[in-house]
C-alpha cells in the first residue's frame, strides 16, 4: 500500500469509513491536534502510526480491521469480491 491517499481524521461515522474504503481511500482516526497544516507524515497503516520530521514523535492511528486492509490491498471492494467471491467477517 505504498503511495496511496490517506486522510487523517479525529472522528468519522462508520458509513463514511465504509464508503471511503470502497473508494480505496484510507481514513485512520487519530489526534489531529498534533498535526500542523503542512506537516509531511509517513503513515504505517499496519503498524498504525504516523510520524514526520517536523513532528517530534509518533502519532497512534486507529487500527483497521484486517478485512478492510485486505480490501485496500485489492484496490476496492468490487475487486476483492471478484477475486474472493465473498467477504469473510
Residue frames relative to the residue before (quaternion, step in Angstrom):
aa qw qx qy qz dx dy dz
X 1.0000 0.0000 0.0000 0.0000 0.00 0.00 0.00
X 0.2716 0.7768 -0.5243 0.2186 3.57 0.83 0.85
X 0.8391 0.2410 -0.1681 0.4577 3.53 -1.10 0.74
X 0.4667 0.6869 -0.4444 0.3358 3.59 1.18 0.33
X 0.5721 -0.5817 0.4535 0.3588 3.53 -1.34 0.11
X 0.0418 -0.7854 0.6175 -0.0102 3.53 -1.05 0.86
X 0.0990 -0.7450 0.6564 0.0654 3.53 -1.09 0.83
X 0.2037 -0.7657 0.5970 0.1262 3.59 -0.70 1.04
X 0.0268 -0.8186 0.5724 -0.0390 3.57 -0.78 1.02
X 0.5025 -0.6405 0.4915 0.3094 3.54 -1.18 0.61
X 0.7836 -0.0871 0.0681 0.6114 3.59 1.09 -0.72
X 0.0224 0.7789 -0.6265 0.0185 3.56 -1.28 0.41
X 0.4469 -0.6610 0.5238 0.2983 3.56 -1.17 0.51
X 0.6633 -0.5523 0.3390 0.3744 3.56 -1.14 0.67
X 0.6463 0.5303 -0.3353 0.4343 3.60 0.91 -0.83
X 0.6211 0.5302 -0.3385 0.4675 3.59 1.05 -0.72
X 0.6677 0.4987 -0.3116 0.4565 3.57 0.85 -0.92
X 0.6391 0.5207 -0.3273 0.4619 3.61 0.98 -0.79
X 0.6768 0.4920 -0.2962 0.4606 3.59 0.92 -0.86
X 0.7003 0.4506 -0.3009 0.4648 3.59 0.87 -0.78
X 0.5722 0.5480 -0.3857 0.4728 3.61 1.14 -0.48
X 0.6545 0.5069 -0.3123 0.4661 3.59 0.94 -0.87
X 0.6930 0.4366 -0.2675 0.5075 3.59 1.13 -0.59
X 0.4543 -0.7179 0.4097 0.3324 3.56 1.37 0.14
X 0.4741 0.6077 -0.4751 0.4245 3.56 0.98 0.92
X 0.3317 -0.7564 0.5351 0.1775 3.57 -0.77 1.03
X 0.0075 0.7976 -0.6026 0.0250 3.60 -0.90 0.91
X 0.0329 0.7978 -0.6007 0.0397 3.61 0.25 1.18
X 0.3946 -0.7041 0.5403 0.2381 3.56 -1.14 0.66
X 0.1304 0.7796 -0.6015 0.1158 3.56 -1.07 0.79
X 0.6032 -0.5209 0.4412 0.4125 3.54 -1.33 0.01
X 0.1842 -0.8309 0.5187 0.0809 3.58 -0.05 1.28
X 0.4854 0.6627 -0.4379 0.3654 3.62 1.24 -0.16
X 0.6606 0.5212 -0.2958 0.4522 3.57 1.21 -0.53
X 0.6668 0.4916 -0.2858 0.4817 3.60 1.28 -0.12
X 0.2876 -0.7437 0.5802 0.1658 3.56 -0.93 0.94
X 0.7167 -0.5035 0.2851 0.3892 3.55 -1.21 0.59
X 0.8077 0.2716 -0.1421 0.5037 3.63 0.79 -0.86
X 0.3212 0.7492 -0.5165 0.2621 3.60 1.16 0.41
X 0.2151 -0.7286 0.6337 0.1462 3.53 -1.09 0.77
X 0.0813 -0.8292 0.5527 -0.0168 3.53 -0.60 1.20
X 0.2932 -0.6939 0.6225 0.2120 3.51 -1.23 0.55
X 0.1823 -0.8156 0.5471 0.0465 3.54 -0.60 1.21
X 0.0771 -0.7629 0.6411 0.0302 3.55 -0.98 0.93
X 0.2220 -0.8214 0.5128 0.1143 3.60 -0.08 1.28
X 0.6610 0.4799 -0.3198 0.4801 3.59 1.06 -0.59
X 0.7132 0.3978 -0.2416 0.5242 3.58 1.10 -0.67
X 0.2931 -0.8219 0.4259 0.2390 3.53 1.49 -0.07
X 0.5548 0.5599 -0.4345 0.4358 3.56 0.77 1.10
X 0.1359 -0.7294 0.6597 0.1197 3.50 -1.39 0.31
X 0.1183 0.7817 -0.6084 0.0692 3.55 -1.05 0.74
X 0.0496 -0.7966 0.6024 0.0061 3.53 -1.22 0.51
X 0.6717 -0.5348 0.3355 0.3877 3.58 -1.22 0.43
X 0.7192 0.4179 -0.2551 0.4929 3.61 1.06 -0.60
X 0.5916 0.6518 -0.3239 0.3468 3.52 1.28 -0.11
X 0.2990 -0.7967 0.4817 0.2092 3.60 1.01 -0.70
X 0.8234 -0.0097 -0.0225 0.5669 3.59 1.11 0.43
X 0.5739 -0.5900 0.4472 0.3502 3.50 -1.34 0.09
X 0.2608 -0.7139 0.6293 0.1620 3.53 -1.24 0.65
X 0.3668 -0.7202 0.5432 0.2272 3.58 -0.86 0.91
X 0.1928 -0.7670 0.6054 0.0895 3.54 -1.00 0.94
X 0.5615 -0.5696 0.4628 0.3821 3.55 -1.19 0.48
X 0.4527 -0.6887 0.4976 0.2706 3.56 -1.07 0.72
X 0.3568 -0.6967 0.5815 0.2217 3.55 -1.02 0.87
X 0.5016 -0.6005 0.5072 0.3614 3.60 -1.06 0.60
X 0.6360 -0.5659 0.3693 0.3727 3.58 -1.09 0.72
X 0.6270 0.5400 -0.3511 0.4381 3.62 0.97 -0.76
X 0.6488 0.5058 -0.3310 0.4622 3.62 0.97 -0.74
X 0.6372 0.5094 -0.3330 0.4728 3.60 1.01 -0.72
X 0.6462 0.5053 -0.3282 0.4684 3.61 1.00 -0.74
X 0.6267 0.5159 -0.3374 0.4767 3.61 1.03 -0.75
X 0.6534 0.5045 -0.3118 0.4704 3.60 0.95 -0.86
X 0.6271 0.5405 -0.3337 0.4508 3.60 1.02 -0.78
X 0.6971 0.4612 -0.2634 0.4816 3.60 1.07 -0.74
X 0.6257 -0.5593 0.3391 0.4250 3.58 1.20 -0.26
X 0.7285 -0.2969 0.1908 0.5871 3.59 1.07 -0.76
X 0.7395 -0.4466 0.2762 0.4211 3.55 -1.30 0.25
X 0.6475 0.5207 -0.3328 0.4459 3.61 0.90 -0.85
X 0.6515 0.5046 -0.3179 0.4689 3.60 0.92 -0.84
X 0.6418 0.5310 -0.3181 0.4526 3.57 0.99 -0.84
X 0.7168 0.4440 -0.2682 0.4659 3.60 0.80 -0.98
X 0.5937 0.5407 -0.3726 0.4651 3.62 1.10 -0.51
X 0.7075 0.4588 -0.2660 0.4671 3.57 0.96 -0.84
X 0.8159 0.2762 -0.1104 0.4959 3.59 0.85 -0.98
X 0.4745 -0.7268 0.3982 0.2968 3.59 1.26 -0.22
X 0.8043 -0.0154 0.0408 0.5927 3.60 1.08 -0.54
X 0.4052 -0.6708 0.5559 0.2772 3.52 -1.34 0.20
X 0.2128 -0.7817 0.5784 0.0953 3.55 -0.77 1.07
X 0.1324 -0.7923 0.5933 0.0528 3.57 -0.24 1.28
